[in-house]
Structure formats: structure tokens, C-alpha cells
Amino acid sequence: MSDTDTKPMASYEAENLAVHVASNYERFKTLDKSIARVEAQMEKNHEDIKEDIGELKKVVIWASSTLFGTMLIALLTSVFKVI
């Protein structure tokens, strides 16, 4: 809407309550749809993040267990002078 289109609409709204109510109904309906779309996207992003964190936990556990195993082997090797 351009600036020239809003001025007559504002004057119609100021003069007629029914026009004001109808135009606000449409505005809020559009706003409600936009908010619902944003909420749905945020919900999807939240689920994706939870899934990614689960995968990251698996990688961290795998890496730490590998490191622990390697350090344990090095310790046992140095203590028992196997190699």
C-alpha cells in the first residue's frame, strides 16, 4: 500500500466504525497467520537442534572413550614394558 492509499483508508476508518472493525479484523488475521508460521518454524528448528545435540553427544562420547582407551594402553605399556 502506498502512502496515498492509506490516508483515505484511515479517514474511512475514522468516519465508520464498521470499516475500522473489518480492516482491523483483516490486519489481525494476517498478523495471526504470520505469528503461527513463525511459531511453526521455531518448533521445527527446536526439534532439529535437539536432534543435532544428540548426535554431538554421541561423537563426544566416542572421542572421549577412544582417547581414554589410547591413554590406558599407553599407561599399561609403560608400566609393564611390553613394547
ChimeraX attribute file (.defattr): number of C-alpha atoms within 10 A of each C-alpha:
attribute: neighborCount
match mode: 1-to-1
recipient: residues
	/A:1	5
	/A:2	6
	/A:3	7
	/A:4	8
	/A:5	9
	/A:6	11
	/A:7	11
	/A:8	11
	/A:9	14
	/A:10	14
	/A:11	11
	/A:12	14
	/A:13	17
	/A:14	12
	/A:15	11
	/A:16	11
	/A:17	11
	/A:18	12
	/A:19	15
	/A:20	16
	/A:21	12
	/A:22	11
	/A:23	15
	/A:24	13
	/A:25	12
	/A:26	11
	/A:27	11
	/A:28	11
	/A:29	12
	/A:30	12
	/A:31	12
	/A:32	12
	/A:33	11
	/A:34	12
	/A:35	12
	/A:36	12
	/A:37	12
	/A:38	12
	/A:39	12
	/A:40	12
	/A:41	12
	/A:42	12
	/A:43	12
	/A:44	11
	/A:45	12
	/A:46	12
	/A:47	12
	/A:48	12
	/A:49	12
	/A:50	11
	/A:51	11
	/A:52	12
	/A:53	12
	/A:54	11
	/A:55	11
	/A:56	12
	/A:57	11
	/A:58	12
	/A:59	12
	/A:60	11
	/A:61	11
	/A:62	12
	/A:63	12
	/A:64	12
	/A:65	12
	/A:66	12
	/A:67	12
	/A:68	12
	/A:69	12
	/A:70	11
	/A:71	12
	/A:72	12
	/A:73	12
	/A:74	11
	/A:75	12
	/A:76	11
	/A:77	12
	/A:78	11
	/A:79	9
	/A:80	8
	/A:81	8
	/A:82	7
	/A:83	5
